[in-house]
Amino acid sequence: MKQLKVANIGMKFGMSHVEGAMQYGAEIAALCDCNEENLQFAGERYNIPAEKRFTDYKALLKTDIDVVTVAVPDRQHRQLSCEFLRAGKHVLCEKPLALTREDLQAIIKAEDESEAKFMVGQICRFTPAFEKAKQLIDDGVLGDLYFVESEYAHDYMKLCDNWRADPLRHGVIGGGCHAVDLLRWLAGDPQEVFAYGTHRLLPMVSYDDATVAVMKFGENLMGKVFVSTGCKRDYTMRTVIYGTKGTLICDNTSPTMTLFTVDEEGVTKQAQTLPVEVNNHNAGKEFAVFADAILNEKPVLTDAREGAKTVAVCLAIVESAKTGKPVNPDYVF
């Protein structure tokens, strides 16, 4: 099988993508970062020679590489993704796909016009606990879902550098998109959202640092997402899935998950504690799935349109919190 040649752009947050590609067995053909200190650190850490380190991503457009991973500030996703797609390179782009509908549409257009494949890094879909949750749902263990909830609780107090404080990068879009995408994957597309927001914890940002959104998925299925980017607790994405035959409580940082099921009379049985691997940024699995799609001509499940739909829900939540009115996410791109 062909060994894929990979260029990794963005060494502050993209080193996990380097490790994911290496774990798969790909060749690291280039590292790129405009910050020379970050570039040198990553180059030395992964033993990548100086001639394969670049400070300008444009130098990579005509090089002999197959895949590019893009882990740069969100506003730059459109420019880099579109340029590499037009150059015929397969692109794995970090989430959120983009911050505006205009940028989302531009990336989708570039994907449509390119022969290369595109993947949005919705990493929760590769987190072992959430993969297990999806399996239990699909196997009917929980019965029919009627309520799903997830949260993105992460204290940004020491993380809020310039790009995280970008007014367009609302906490719901930048981080909360994890929880939104997870619920979309588990329960489908919400048809209506209603949200409230508060701003009490992060004085350096202009957007709400805590938001709660209630979602209507369809007949007899509702959901909730809570996003707090200033919370005073350890990072977590605690998720609870309620079905007619059982309930599952899980997160992305714990070695166990709790499953409740019912007996033949519909009475809740004693809870089961299920072991699960802790890997809340499973870049190895993520890259392996993308490589399989490239090498075996398979569809990419988290393509640009799928990533855009997640952002569409996030944009609807932000709009609802501002207007105090329910909003229907716009999935047409």
Summary of the structure (lengths in Angstrom):
residues: 333
radius of gyration: 20.2
end to end distance: 35.5
largest distance: 68.1
contacts: 1160
relative contact order: 0.16
helix: 35%
strand: 25%
